[in-house]
């Protein structure tokens, strides 16, 4: 499992579950770019936009979690 995070969101990617449908790349190419390293840039869009695209992943290879700041 690979993790990509910032102060607001964590995106997890399971490469073994990925079916390469490309929903993530088509949905937010500025975040999900397989030609870059790392290929997921969680700073390139809002956490809400990222969550919306991750929820479209047909294989379940992508998941997300919002980070709640401690008070």
N, C-alpha and C positions, 0 to 999 in steps of 0.2 A: 504494500500500500504506500503510495506516495502522497505527501501532504504539501500544500501550498497555502500560506497564510499571511495575513496582515493583522492589524489590530481589530478588524471588524468581522472577518470571515475566514473559515478554513475550508478549502476544497480538497477533497480526498479523491485519488484516482487509483483504481485497481486495474492495472494493465492486462491482467489475465482474464478479466471479465469483459473487456472492451470488444465490441463487435465492429468498430470502425465505421459506424453509420454516418458520422460527421455532423450530427445535430449540433454539437458544441461549436465546432469550427464555423459552421454556417450561421449559428445564432449570435456568437460574439467573437468574431475573428481577431479582435484586438486583445482578447483574453486568452483564447484557445488557439495557439499557433504552433503546429507541430514542427515548423521549420526553425523555431527558436529554442534556446535552452536557458532557463527552464521553459517548457512549452505552455505552462499556465501562468499568467500574470494577473494575480488577484487585485492589483492596484490599477488595472486598466479599465475598470467599470465599477459601478456601485455594487455593493453586496446584494441588493435586491435584484438587479439585472442578472448577476451571476447565478443566483438561486433559481431564477426563472428558467434559464438555459439548462442548468444542471438537472432540473426536474424533467426536462425533455429527453434525457439520456435513455434510450430504449433498453440498454443492457444493464443499467444500474452500476456501471463502472465508475460513474461520478457521483459524489455525494457532497453535501456541504453542511456546515454548522456555523451559526452566528456566534460571535464571541461577545459575551455580555461583560461590560466593564465592571470591575469591583467598585463598590461605593464607599 
